[in-house]
Amino acid sequence: TLRKDLTAEQLIALVLETGSFGVKAMALLDKANTCSYGNPEITHVNIGVRNNPAILISGHDLKDMEELLAQTEGTGVDVYTHSEMLPANYYPAFKKYKHFVGNYGNAWWKQREEFENFNGPILFTTNCIVPPLEGANYRDRVYTTNSTGFPGWKHIPAREDGKTKDFSEIIAHAKHCAAPNEIEHGEIIGGFAHNQVLALADKVVDAVKSGAIRKFVVMAGCDGRMKNRNYYTEFAEQLPDDCVILTAGCAKYRYNKLPLGDINGIPRVLDAGQCNDSYSLALIAMKLQDVFGLEDINQLPIVYNIAWYEQKAVIVLLALLSLGVKNIHLGPTLPAFLSPNVAKVLVENFGIDTIQTPEKDIEQFIIA
């Protein structure tokens, strides 16, 4: 029921409380993942292919990843991650599987082209599905599980006893498919969740104090197909060489394969993982606040340039606001659900703003 007797200040307090619960939920998920699979570690991820039949797993569910790897071991079928499943490559528990090859492809919106080239079956776990075009060659080799589904695609349910899912059908299917076509080669680096970055804290702090690192730019969020999202690639390319990008979510595909180099051995793109791993970015900020002895988190040399999409980005934004972070920039546009009055409150109380051009924003965020 809408409470008409609440003031704007009381409504803001409720929104911030929602954000605090978002932080707690992300912390629980982080604990579940790290207790089960170890803390993510710096990892060079292969983006090429091998000459074996394979399964492509997309989405976020690391439990599905674990069960698929265990069931494909010794079958001659390789496993590749796609889109938001990329960070599975960073967990120690999965590295023991020799048939876990690396990552194939990019963000979710490129799946039509990339699935055509993969040749083997694809498993959707908890992520976006782009309806296939009529006549697409992969229509009969896509499987879904968990909350995902699409008419005509085989759905793999959870077992009634709550135990391991049965992936035997998709594995048998893979054995009759050709190996993936290579669409790129080389490697990308990731695994910079909070435990790994805090292990490098002395090195990071020294780089900041010496001036080797001028600013950290948080560029977490979601990617999309609209051309105006090229902004994030251009922004990363034009960012001064003494700045480091902190990222999580599929927005990273806009710049995680750019040759941006490093600063004193610290890569200039530090990928913490999935959307929910934005929690790592918050922990890193709070740790730096403590190390530098700052009373206000907004005094840190960190700016926020978040790629917006009407999904989990909502709770990530509220989580940051609940931690006291201000002057967050969102793009390519402000959330569509914001009324003029709510937008006014966000601007006045939290300094929320939209992006402009890469040149203008770098001038405002970094140089000014």
Buried (B, 14 or more C-beta within 10 A) or exposed (E): EEEEEEEEEEEBEEBBEBBBEBBEBBBEBBEEBBEEBBBBBBBEBBBBBBEBBBBBBBBBBBBBBBBBBEBBBEBEBBBBBBBBBBBBBBBBBBBEBEBBBBBBBBBBBBBEEBBBBBBBBBBBBBBBBEEBEEEBEBBEBBBBBBEBEBEEBBEBEBEEEEEEBBBEEBBEBBEEBEBBEEBEEEBBBBBBBBBBBBEBEEBBBEBBEEEBBBBBBBBBBBBBEEEEBEBBBBBBEEBEEBBBBBBBBBBBBBBBBBEBEEBEEBBBBBBBBBBBBBBBBBBBBBBBBEBEEEEEBBEBBBBBBBBBBEEBBBBBBBBBBBBEBBEBBBBBEBBEEBEEEBBEBBEEBBBBBBBBEBEEBBEBBBEE
